[in-house]
Amino acid sequence: MSKQPRAEPAASIDAPFRCGHVAIVGRPNVGKSTLLNALVGARISITSRKAQTTRHRVLGILTRPDAQFIFVDTPGFQTEHRSPLNERLNRAVRSSLAGVDVVVVVVEARHLGAADRAVLALIPGGTPAIAAVNKVDRLADRADVLPFLAELASVREFSAVVPISAEKGWQLDVLLAALAKLLPVGAAQHPADELTDRDERFLAAEYIREKIFRLLGAEVPYATTVGIDSFEHKAGLRRIHATIYVDKTSQRAMLLGERGERMKSIASGARRDMEQLFGGKVFLEVWVKVKSGWAGDERMLTQFGY
């Protein structure tokens, strides 16, 4: 998917152009997707307050006069709940770390637990890593983060440790400057106006799933997945037919809501977001079907792109 080029400060004539892959990793719910969206300047990775919202590897591309950053967003590395779906998500994290040029490890300010350490242990030896200490804006005094930065630096050698707020956009320029120094010299691998490697069909499914995560309670979002049945783009209008699959009949009822009102809210919210991102009118029709055991069925997981 492409965007209009943004105006950026001119690069130094003497500075060579740099381009490389940057994996963004961390435990669930530390703000990886929020960070990717803030860096790229568009909402290409879905977010919610619930952990494990991201289920797919997504590339986000930022091109500046001096460098092209190819960010690899990953699912949160899951250490507590074992299932065929979570095993696939964890494999996606591991595979995303193979062959990248730099790793950004996102940790939450003043919270370094076993799950964070498990992610740090995944980083291949010899691959430079930067620690992005997120949600610093939630501290009463930002100086309170200093002892935590020292603790973090004692756990692993980082090329840089940068306190940030992905949500507020604070210090992302500092993070990018540190990253640019670590990228290899080389030509851009994607067109300058390209935002992501994912197409509109994928993004449409993700926007529907995001609304499910945001509007429903703890159980239902994790028992759902979304398939796009058809996607047509003619004369400025996108006609999209999608199906939400759930594990149980009771979950279907919760998704629909009384007289279908909840489903209408999910569909209308997703449609508005699609229109904003795609830059055109969208007709969206969404159905809900029961597909028992989909998250534990390897064939179904492959069918749904996991």
Secondary structure, 3 states (H helix, E strand, C coil): CECCCCCCCCCCCCCCCEEEEEEEECCCCCCHHHHHHHHHCCCCCCCCCCCCCCCCCEEEEEECCCEEEEEEECCCCCCCCCCHHHHHHHHHHHHHHCCCCEEEEEEECCECCHHHHHHHHHCCCCCCEEEEEECHHHCCCHHHHHHHHHHHHHHCCCCEEEECECCCCECHHHHHHHHHHHCCECCCCCCCCECECCCHHHHHHHHHHHHHHHHCCCHHHHCCEEEEEEEEEECCEEEEEEEEEECCHHHHHHHHCHHHHHHHHHHHHHHHHHHHHHCCEEEEEEEEEECCCHHHCHHHHHHCCC
